[in-house]
Amino acid sequence: MTRTSRIPNLGGARAFILHRPHPTVQAITRQLSAIGLIAQDCWPELPPEVLAADFVFFDADLGFDEQFPWKPGEAPMPLVALIGSEAPGRIEWSLSHNADAQLLKPVGNAGVYSALLIARQSFEARRHLAGEIAALRQRVAERQTIVRAVAALSKGSDDERAYAQLRSLAMSWQISVEDAARRIVAMTSEEATGEEGGDDQSHRA
């Protein structure tokens, strides 16, 4: 029985190195080229084409938020922090950008390949978790909407009959129960707003 390798093929991937001209950049570029990646260094900011990159290495010592075309922690690709200073403020700043892996400076003749693999796996796991959390939040929101719709239909009497009515409406409208619930809640809100507006007008009269 053969085992399927979980190590991705990185050949042809593109990496940006956000670092001032330094031997560290040369060392990383040599390793990336040996692995088969296309490397591009830049400073003091990332070019627009970085949004199509597969990896970004960034200087954690002199980096700042404005260098990135995204909000801290929202990078669309794996990040590798290049750390030379262990000052708490610099480490905290690096963490705020959700660095997926790190390389300690000065960078020698090894370490880039493992950093790439760790960064890729960490990034994918974080993105998968974010997707699950978003799906759970959506499900909770939909349940809350159904509860509000049932309450609006039942008017405090029979919730089971109101839920059956909601399902019947969904079938007649040829939409999902969740969409029907959203429609009922919206209609109820509009009616309430109209009633409030009518009361205001009567007071003005």
C-alpha positions in Angstrom: 0.0 0.0 0.0 1.5 3.3 -1.1 1.0 6.5 0.9 -0.1 9.6 -0.9 2.4 12.4 -0.2 0.9 15.5 1.6 3.9 17.6 0.6 2.7 20.1 -2.1 4.7 20.8 -5.2 5.8 24.4 -4.9 7.5 24.6 -8.3 6.3 27.6 -10.2 4.8 29.3 -7.1 5.5 33.1 -6.7 6.9 34.6 -3.6 7.5 38.3 -2.7 10.2 39.3 -0.2 9.3 42.5 1.6 12.6 43.5 3.0 15.2 46.2 2.5 18.3 45.3 0.4 20.2 42.9 2.6 22.1 39.6 2.5 19.0 38.0 4.0 17.1 38.7 0.8 19.8 37.1 -1.3 19.9 34.0 0.9 16.1 33.6 0.7 16.1 34.2 -3.1 18.8 31.5 -3.6 16.8 28.9 -1.7 13.5 29.9 -3.4 15.1 29.5 -6.8 16.5 26.1 -5.9 13.1 24.9 -4.8 11.6 26.2 -8.0 9.8 29.3 -6.9 9.7 32.7 -8.7 11.1 35.3 -6.2 10.7 39.1 -6.2 12.0 41.4 -3.6 10.6 44.8 -2.9 10.8 47.7 -0.4 9.3 49.7 1.2 5.9 48.4 0.1 4.3 45.6 -1.9 3.3 46.1 -5.5 -0.4 45.6 -6.6 0.5 42.2 -8.2 1.2 40.8 -4.8 -2.4 39.9 -4.6 -1.7 37.1 -7.0 1.3 35.8 -5.1 1.5 32.4 -3.3 3.7 33.5 -0.4 5.0 36.7 1.1 8.1 37.0 3.3 8.1 40.2 5.4 10.5 42.0 7.6 9.2 41.9 11.2 11.9 44.3 12.4 11.1 47.4 10.3 7.7 46.5 8.9 4.6 48.6 9.3 0.9 48.2 8.5 0.8 50.6 5.5 3.2 48.3 3.6 0.4 45.8 3.0 -2.6 46.2 0.7 -4.9 44.4 3.2 -5.9 44.9 6.8 -3.7 43.2 9.5 -4.6 39.6 9.8 -6.4 39.4 6.5 -3.6 38.4 4.1 -4.9 36.3 1.1 -1.8 34.2 1.1 0.6 32.5 3.6 3.0 34.9 5.3 6.5 34.2 6.6 7.9 36.6 9.2 11.6 37.4 9.0 12.6 38.0 12.6 15.9 39.5 13.8 14.7 41.5 16.8 12.9 39.8 19.7 11.6 43.1 21.0 8.1 42.4 22.4 6.5 45.2 20.3 8.0 43.8 17.1 6.8 40.3 17.9 3.4 41.5 18.8 3.2 43.4 15.5 4.2 40.3 13.6 1.5 38.3 15.4 -1.1 40.9 14.5 -0.6 40.0 10.8 -1.1 36.3 11.5 2.3 35.2 10.3 1.9 31.5 9.4 5.6 30.7 9.8 8.9 32.5 10.7 12.5 32.6 9.8 15.2 33.9 12.2 17.7 36.3 10.8 20.4 36.0 9.6 19.1 33.4 7.2 21.6 30.8 6.2 21.5 28.1 3.5 18.5 26.3 4.8 15.1 26.8 6.4 13.1 28.4 3.6 11.6 25.1 2.4 10.3 24.0 5.8 9.0 27.6 6.4 7.0 27.4 3.1 5.4 24.1 4.0 4.5 25.2 7.5 3.1 28.5 6.3 1.0 26.8 3.7 -0.5 24.3 6.1 -1.1 26.9 8.8 -2.8 29.2 6.3 -5.0 26.5 4.9 -6.0 25.3 8.4 -6.8 28.9 9.5 -8.8 29.5 6.3 -10.8 26.3 6.8 -11.5 27.2 10.4 -12.7 30.6 9.4 -15.0 29.1 6.8 -16.5 26.7 9.4 -17.1 29.6 11.9 -18.8 31.7 9.2 -21.0 28.8 8.3 -22.0 28.2 11.9 -22.7 31.9 12.4 -24.9 31.8 9.3 -26.8 28.8 10.7 -27.4 30.6 14.0 -28.6 33.7 12.2 -31.0 31.6 10.1 -32.4 29.9 13.1 -32.9 33.2 14.9 -34.7 34.5 11.8 -37.0 31.4 11.7 -37.8 31.9 15.4 -38.7 35.5 14.7 -40.9 34.5 11.7 -42.7 31.9 13.7 -43.3 34.3 16.5 -44.7 36.8 14.0 -47.1 34.2 12.5 -48.2 32.7 15.8 -48.8 36.0 17.6 -48.2 34.3 20.9 -50.6 31.3 20.3 -49.5 28.1 18.6 -45.9 27.9 17.5 -46.2 24.5 15.9 -49.1 25.7 13.7 -47.1 28.9 12.9 -44.1 26.8 11.8 -46.4 24.6 9.6 -47.7 27.8 8.1 -44.2 29.0 7.5 -43.3 25.8 5.7 -46.5 26.0 3.6 -45.7 29.6 2.6 -42.2 28.5 1.6 -43.6 25.8 -0.6 -46.1 28.1 -2.2 -43.4 30.8 -2.8 -41.1 28.0 -4.0 -38.2 29.1 -1.8 -36.5 27.7 1.2 -37.9 27.9 4.8 -35.0 30.3 5.7 -35.8 32.6 2.8 -39.5 32.5 3.6 -38.6 33.4 7.2 -36.5 36.3 6.1 -39.4 37.5 3.9 -41.9 37.2 6.8 -39.6 39.1 9.2 -39.1 41.9 6.5 -42.8 42.2 6.0 -43.4 42.4 9.7 -40.8 45.1 10.1 -42.3 47.1 7.2 -45.8 46.8 8.8 -44.4 47.9 12.1 -42.7 50.8 10.5 -45.8 51.8 8.7 -47.8 51.7 11.9 -45.3 53.9 13.6 -45.3 56.3 10.8 -49.1 56.4 10.9 -49.0 57.1 14.6 -46.6 60.0 14.0 -48.8 61.4 11.4 -51.8 61.2 13.6 -49.9 63.0 16.4 -48.9 65.8 13.9 -52.6 66.2 12.9 
